[in-house]
Amino acid sequence: MSDCIARYVEQLDRELRLKLAPRRRLLAEAEDHLRSASGELIEQGMKREEAERVAIERFGAAALVARSFAHAYASRSTKAALVWVISAFGAYAGAVLTILLTAPSWLLDFPQGAPSMLALQVAFVALVLGSVRVLRDRRNLVIVEPQLRFAANGAAVAALALAGAAFAELLVGWTRPASAPWREETLLLALYGAVCLISIVASLVACSALGRAQAVARTPRAGAELASGSAALAENVAALSPAFAPLAAATVAHSARACALVAGVAFVVLTAASASDTSSLQHPSALAGAVTTGAVEAAAVVVSYLAFGRILGIRPDRGAAGVQRQ
């Protein structure tokens, strides 16, 4: 291999490393293509140095080639991560429901405590938002920006919420009195342990996909205009279901108001549900407990919006949308 092609392959290797993309196969194919292309040009009468230069120019700049490959690989990784996290979500919710229906009274609050309930809500919203961004490009090789970045964010937020809840529930269970008859519920504990393992694996897959998506986002394609995350989400909803387009547009345009509305509804529903389960509403403490339950749920909605809104692309961006990044 000549020095010119060798330098190009070395540069391509560096670019792929920066973008967290697999290198061995692409480097081998690039080298083989360049050598074959330059060989054909030499046979046509072109000098070796010029033939190699022309072959490299036709193949493309190393940075652009690396980015295209990294974008495709990150898109595939993000789609796989969403599948993993959706499976983990289903397994976790199924385990919670199974324990709720079959566990003895002393185990009914494990794992149906606040960590699991909040995590399942956050994971559900993150997965819905991430999946909506992927569905539009499900038949394409790549997920366009900024959809890729926010879809990967959604998978990571959902997976980490589930894994965090699993850890918190195990920690709570560990603090139970030693006299608790854990040995009598080995099957349920094994089920929950398997769910925890799935959640951890899904978190690793999702975080890996997020790293690749962020590496691609740091080097945007030249000339590409990036819409804001909320605007892109509204466009996706409109493309997937035109009937919901006005609602999606209004929601992302007034996301803070939409959050306040959801929090208010959650407060009313949870307060009413808690009050209906209370045997004696005559006691002020019973009503106070129901109101507290509703307030906690409403606060969780607001805190989740503030914490994850921009990460998931539902809060408006601070910077100007659609500005080309150099």
N, C-alpha and C positions, 0 to 999 in steps of 0.2 A: 504494500500500500504506500502510495506516495506521501510526501510530507504535507501537501495541501489537503488531501482527503483526511489524513491523520489529524491535522489540526481541527478540521471541521468536526470530526467524530468526537474529539476531546471536548470541544465547545458544546456539542450536543449533549454529551454526558454530564457536563456541569449544569446545563439548563434543566435537564431532567431531574437531577438531584435536588435542585432548588424547588422544583414543583412537585416533589414527592411522588414521582411517577416511576414505574418499573423501567429499567434501562436495557437489560441484556438483549431482549428480543429486538427492540427497536434499533439499537445500535448495530446489531448484526445485520438487520435488514437494510439499514441505511448504508452501511459500508458496502454490502453486496450490490445494492442498486447503483451507488456512485461509481464503483469500479466497473460495473457492466456498462453504464452510460458513457463513462469516459473512454472505455475501450472501443465502443462503437464509433465515437467521434474521432478517435485516433485512426481507426480503419478508414474513415472518410477523408483522411488527409490532414487532420488538425494536429498541431503539436500537443505533446502530453500536458504541459502546464496549462495551456489554454483550454484543452479538452476537460481537464479536471475543474477548472474555474467555471466553465459553462455548465458542466454537470451539476455543480454545487448551486449555481444560480437558479437553475431549473428546479432543483429539489426544494429550495427555499431556505431562508435564513434559519439558523439553528434555534433561535429564540421562538420563532413562530411555529416551527415544526414541533418543538418540545411542548409549546403551549397547547397546540391542537391535540396532541396525543394525551397530555395530562388532563385536558378538559374532558375528553372522551372517557378516560379511565376514572376520573372523579365522578362523572355522571353515572357510570356503571356502579361504582362503589356506593354512591348515595342511594340508588334504587335498591341495591342489595341491603343496605343498612335499614331502609324503611321496612323492608320485608321482615328483617330480623326483629326490629323493634315492635312492629305490629304483632308478630308472633309472641314476643315477650309480654306485650300488653294483654293479649288474649289469655295467655297462660296465667299471668298474675291475677287478672280479674276472675278467671275460672277457679283458681285456688282459693281466693277470698270467698267466693260464693259457696264453694264446696265446704270449706271450714265453717262458714256461717250456718249451713244447713245440717251439718252432720256432727259438729264438735259438741262436747259436753259444755255445761254451763260455765265451768271455770275457765274455759278456753274461748268463750264467745267474743272476747275483745281482742283476740289475736288471730290473724292479722287484719282486723277491721277497724283499727284505731285511726286517729287523725293522720299519721304519716301515710298510710295506704290510701285513705279516702282522698286526701289532697293530691297525692302523687298520681292517682288514677285520673283525676280531673285535669291536672296539668298535662299529663301524657296524652290524654284523649285530644285536647285542643291542639297541642303541638303536632300530633300525628295527622289530624285533619288538615291543618294548614300546610304541613309538609307534603302530604299526599296530593292536595289540590295543585300545588306547584309542579309536581312531577307528572300528573295524569295528562296534562296538555301535551307534553313531549314524550309520552310513553313509547311511541313508535319511532322516535328519533334517536340517533346515536348519542347526541349530547343534549343536556338540559341547559337552556340558554340562561345567561346571567340577567338579572340577579336571582332567578329562580333556583339555580343550583345552590347558591350560598344559603338561602333561606330554607330550602328543603333539607340540606345537611344540618342546619341549625335545629330544625324541628325534630329530626331524628335524634340528635344528641341530647336536646332538652328532655324529650320523652324518655329516652333510655336512662339518663342520669337520674331523672325523677323516680323511676321505678327502682333502680339500684339503690338510691338513697333511702327510699321507703323500706326496702327489704332490710337494709342495714339497721335502720331505726327500729323496725319491728323486732328484729332479732335481739337488739340491745334491750328493748323493753322486756322481751321474753326472758332474757338472761337474768334480769333483776327480780324475777318472781321468786317466791320462797322455795327453798330446797325441797320442801314437802310436796310441791306440786307434782301430780302423778304423770310426768312426761312419758314414762315408758308405756303407758296405756294408749298413747296416741302417736305411735311411731309412724304409721302410714301417713297421717296428716302432716307430721313434721317432715317426713321424707318428701312429700308432695311440695311443701313450701320450700324445702331446701333445693329441690330441682328447679323451682321457679326462680329462686334467687340466683342460681347458677346461670340460667338462661338470661336473666336480666343483666348479669355481669358481662356475659359474652356479647350481648346486644350492645352494651355500653362501649365495649372495646371496638366493635365493628363500626358503631356510629361515630365515635371520636376519631377513628382512623379516616373515615370518609369525610368528616368535617375538616380535618387537617389538609386533605387533598383539595377540597373545595376552596378553602381559604388560600392555599398556595396559588390556585388558578385565579382567584379574585384579586390577588396582589399584583398580577400582571395581566390586566384586561386587554382584550384584542384591540389592536389599533383601529381607530375609527368607529368603535362601537359606542353607542349611546346607552347608558344604563338608566332605566326607569327606577323610580323609588320602589322600595319593597311593597308598600301598601298599594301603590298604583298597579304594580305587576300582579298582585293578588287579585285585585278587582278585575283586571283583564282576564285572568285565568278563570275566575268564576263565570264571567260573561261568556267565555268561549265554551266552557263545559256545560253551562245551564243558563241560557239567555233569560229565562224567567226570573232568575235571582240576580240578574245584573244590576237593577236599580237598588236593591237592598244592599248588595255588596259595595256598590259605589258610595252609597250614603253612609254605610258603616265605617269604611276606611277614611272617608272625608271627615267624619266626626267620631273618631275612635274613642276619645275620652268620654263623650256623651254615651256612646254605646256601652262602654265599660260601666259607667254609672248606672245605666238602665239594667244591665245584667246583674250587677251587685244588688240593686234594689229588689229585683225579682227573687234573687237567691235568698235575700234576707226574709222576705215575706214567706216564701215557700218553706224554708227550713224552720222558721219560727212556728208556722202553722203546723208543720209535721211534728215538731217536738212537742207542741202543746197538745196535739191530739193523742199523743202517746202517754201523756201525763195522767195519772189516775185521779189526782185531786188538784184542780186548778185554783181551788180556793186559797191555797197557801201561796203567799207572795214569792217564796223561794222557787216554787215550781215554774211560775210564769217567768221569773228572772232567768231561770236556767234555759227556757225555750228562747227567750230574747237573746241570751248570750250565744246560743248555738247559731242562731241566724246571723248575729253580728260577726261571729268568727268566720262564717262562710263568706259573708259580704266582704270582709277585710281581706280574706284570702284571694278573692277575685281581683280586688284593686291592687294588692301587692304583686300578684302574678302578672298583671298587666304592666305595672311599672317595671318589674324585674325582667320580664321576657318580651315585652311588646316590641321593642326595636330589634331584638335578636330574631324574632319570628317574622318581622316585617309587617306588623299591624299598626305600629305607631308611626306617625310621619317622621321622615328623616329631617335632621337639622339642616344639612347642606342642601343646596339646590339640586333638585332631581333632574336627571337627564344630562348632567354636565359631563362632558367627556373627560376621562382621566388619562393623563399622559403617562 
